[in-house]
């Protein structure tokens, strides 16, 4: 069922239009955390980029992407692996004695 739940709502470009929280397709969840695409690809979880709107750049309308959309059953696994990678990044930076910017690996809670 999980393959049907996501692919049924993708548009012709392979993305899901998420104009508001009410537009999220049933059976899916919108995850707005950074660096989830490589994690989902590594775990071979089907996902779709979440297009949340448009902005004007140099006089042209350009789509804005924020996070990914996955089936609800994969949310916990993605969050678990993502937080583990964030903790590993912080541990390595402390061991090396290098202060690295957390924005490159994860947001705030690390």
VENRA-V786582 format. One record per pair of residues at least 24 apart in sequence whose C-alpha atoms are under 7 Angstrom apart, sorted by the first residue. I is the first residue (numbers start at 1). GAP is how many residues later the second one is. Records with the same first field share a line. If there is no record, write none. Layout:
I->GAP  GAP
//
This chain:
2->69
5->66
6->64  65
14->34
15->33  34  35  36
16->32  33  34  35
17->33  34  35
18->32  33  34
19->33  34
27->44  45
28->41  42  43  44
29->40  41  42  43
30->37  38  39  40
31->36  37  38
32->34  35  36
33->34
34->33  72
36->46
39->43
40->38
46->24
86->24
//
